[in-house]
Amino acid sequence: MISLIPSRQISITTNHSIDVAISLISHIAFTKPLSVFQRFIWFDQFGILYEGYVSPDGFRISGRFTAWGSPFLTILEGKFTPTPNGVHVNIHSTTRPIAIIFLLSCLIGIVLILSNLTYNWVVTGNFFNERAYVALGSLIFLYVMFYGLVYASHYAAEQVMVWLFRKKGV
């Protein structure tokens, strides 16, 4: 089911121990706050994709594919659950608050324009208002474009996590 605000739930079962799972996440996430200059250096030299914290209970990391960050990038919150054969990782990917605010603003604008069009149609019998249709089309376009970018970020983060925990020989 598609939600109005993108989020994903990922469950991965791996043969690795919790210590190895923590180590795998730690290799792609920097756990100290970085300045903009440090982000350029760490990303370019070491391929650090995320920053946040990792503990034996779980992790909370946010994407840093660019040195300055991006509202499209995903926040990953995960929990480690030990199993007899390894560890089960439950990951919930969420969207940054600024992205949620923008998506909700577009949705509110769409609802307001549709209610205005409906009111005009009921009161005057005229359903055609070209300015309202242009505004409605623009907001729908912005929402779909932004939703697609955020969804692509969630999908990319999911693929990184699946690749990371499926690695052999660690």
Secondary structure by P-SEA (a helix, b strand, c coil): ccccbbbbbbbbbbcccaaaaaaaaaaacccccccaaaaaaaaaccccccccccccccbbbbbcccccccccbbbbbbbbbbcccbbbbbbbbbbcaaaaaaaaaaaaaaaaaaaaaaaaaaaccccccaaaaaaaaaaaaaaaaaaaaaaaaaaaaaaaaaaaaacccc
